[in-house]
Amino acid sequence: MLNKHAALLSFFSILSLTITAQQKHSVVITVNASEKKAVVTDNGKPFTQFIFPDSLEKPTLYPIYAPDGNLITRGYPVAPRAGEPVDHPHHLGLWLNYENVNGLDFWNNSFAIPAEKKKLYGWIRTNGIVQTKNGTTGILGYKADWTNQSKEVLLTETTTFHFSATDNERIIDRVTTLTAQQDVLFKDAKDGLLGLRVAHELELPSKEERQFTDDKGNITKVSANNNVTGNYLTSEGKQGDSAWGTRATWCMLYGKINNDSVSIVIVDHPQNPGYPTYWHARGYGLFAANPLGQKIFSNGKTEFNFKLQKGRSVTFRYRVIIASGKEKLSIQRIKELATSWTK
């Protein structure tokens, strides 16, 4: 009998620890209007910041931390860290924009674009934070305008983030609604839509320098890199560089930072246009979901020129899961978190 009671006590002790580990943390959002940012904390520890200073061409979540405190975002160009690459200066944090909106390039705009060429690029100008809520799910909402250089508005944006966390997982749910203020064409293009530039440690190993050319002929070189451990895995089983240009309902990037395994999963939503999305998942650290650019990914078999008439809206929904621990996030757990959200 005593052994039975001891076994039961042990079982309930383990169960109690498991439940405690899965309990949601307290998420607090603090707005600093003068610095044009909002700081998001998880049980008092840094989670991320929503930043929208006038010096940036788009708002973004930066930096972003894993549950173990490791940074998952590249520091450059805001806060460069030793040894990290400095290519693609427009890659900062977690953002949403697109390469070709009525001919304007929102994706590639940055401080590196010469003044005489700026007219070819679009800006996302944040009007302000319109909602915050603290609790086991922290909520942050903002409004913005997608404009040309003359500040003529093509699209108005309303975005809501939902932040939640447990001991080993952090989740960012993003819902963005774009409303056309004139007839708008999202012309099929490679660079879009939800983008994340990850920390150097999560890049994929490469043995040679790579070169990338955008639609305007701008060339970016990326150095060879062997001292990293990143890898991709999609819901369809594609791994490594083979994930690029394929469709899947989710994609995971995982690797080692310090002594921990860090996993980042982006989950597409069935209500998004172009579902399931193509993954613009590059080995050098760009992790992006692009449902609107299909021609290059399908080798010309399909093309998707998405039109939005004046006054009409479109909504994009994405879940980003960040996990840390001894092992990468399991496929079963990814499916659980994806299903609970999409339903």
Secondary structure, 3 states (H helix, E strand, C coil): CHHHHHHHHHHHHHHHHHHHHHCCCCEEEEEECCCCEEEEEECCEEEEEEECCCCCCCCEEEEEECCCCCECECCCCCCCCCCCCCCCCCCCCEEEEECCECCEECCCCCCCCCHHHHHHECEEEEEEEEEEECECCEEEEEEEEEECCCCCEEEEEEEEEEEEECCCEEEEEEEEEEEECCCEEECCCCCEEEEEEECHHHCCCECCCEEEECCCCCEEEECCECCCCCEEEECCCCEHHHHCCCECCEEEEEEEECCEEEEEEEECCCCCCCCCCEEEECCCCEEEEECCCCCCCCCCCCCCCEEECCCCEEEEEEEEEEEEECCCCCHHHHHHHHHHHHC
